[in-house]
Amino acid sequence: MQKSLKDVDAYIKAAPRMARGKLIEIRNIIKSIAPKAEERISYGMPYYSYKGRLAYFAYAKHHL
């Protein structure tokens, strides 16, 4: 995982092909539940903030 990625689109694009569908699914779930949450990269992974920390997600070698 690269900390230099600037946004969630770049993070998902840089992920292994097999993980991308699930990453998009997780992103869509978060956005549907918390549409006002601010989306950004923090600690090298997608981060959502709404009145504080809401959610992070990431991929690893054997899990999301």
VMD Tcl script that draws the C-alpha trace (Angstrom):
set ca {
  {0.00 0.00 0.00}
  {1.31 3.41 -0.91}
  {1.01 6.40 1.39}
  {1.60 8.80 -1.51}
  {-1.79 8.15 -3.13}
  {-3.87 11.31 -3.25}
  {-7.45 10.02 -3.32}
  {-9.61 6.94 -2.98}
  {-9.92 6.48 -6.74}
  {-6.11 6.22 -6.98}
  {-6.03 3.81 -4.02}
  {-8.54 1.47 -5.64}
  {-6.80 1.69 -9.02}
  {-3.48 0.74 -7.37}
  {-5.02 -2.25 -5.56}
  {-4.69 -5.79 -6.94}
  {-7.33 -6.50 -9.57}
  {-8.96 -9.21 -7.44}
  {-9.54 -6.75 -4.57}
  {-10.94 -3.82 -6.57}
  {-14.54 -5.01 -6.76}
  {-14.80 -5.46 -3.00}
  {-13.07 -2.14 -2.32}
  {-15.60 -0.40 -4.57}
  {-18.42 -2.25 -2.80}
  {-17.18 -1.15 0.64}
  {-16.77 2.42 -0.60}
  {-20.32 2.47 -1.99}
  {-21.76 1.11 1.26}
  {-20.02 3.80 3.32}
  {-21.11 6.54 0.91}
  {-24.73 5.32 0.90}
  {-24.92 5.18 4.70}
  {-23.01 8.43 5.30}
  {-23.35 10.61 2.18}
  {-22.02 13.70 4.00}
  {-18.82 11.98 5.13}
  {-15.60 13.50 3.84}
  {-13.54 11.06 1.80}
  {-9.74 11.20 1.85}
  {-6.58 9.16 2.35}
  {-5.18 8.82 5.87}
  {-2.39 6.48 6.97}
  {-2.20 5.32 3.36}
  {-5.78 4.03 3.18}
  {-9.28 5.38 2.45}
  {-10.70 7.31 5.38}
  {-14.15 8.77 5.99}
  {-14.85 11.53 8.46}
  {-18.19 12.81 9.67}
  {-18.21 14.53 13.04}
  {-15.03 12.61 13.77}
  {-13.56 9.38 12.53}
  {-16.16 7.23 10.84}
  {-14.43 4.46 8.86}
  {-11.24 3.24 7.25}
  {-10.75 0.33 4.86}
  {-7.76 -1.27 3.23}
  {-6.49 -4.28 1.37}
  {-3.73 -6.63 2.47}
  {-2.19 -9.71 0.94}
  {-4.88 -12.12 2.22}
  {-7.77 -9.94 3.36}
  {-9.61 -6.61 3.12}
}
mol new
graphics top color blue
foreach p $ca { graphics top sphere $p radius 0.5 }
foreach p [lrange $ca 0 end-1] q [lrange $ca 1 end] { graphics top cylinder $p $q radius 0.2 }
display resetview
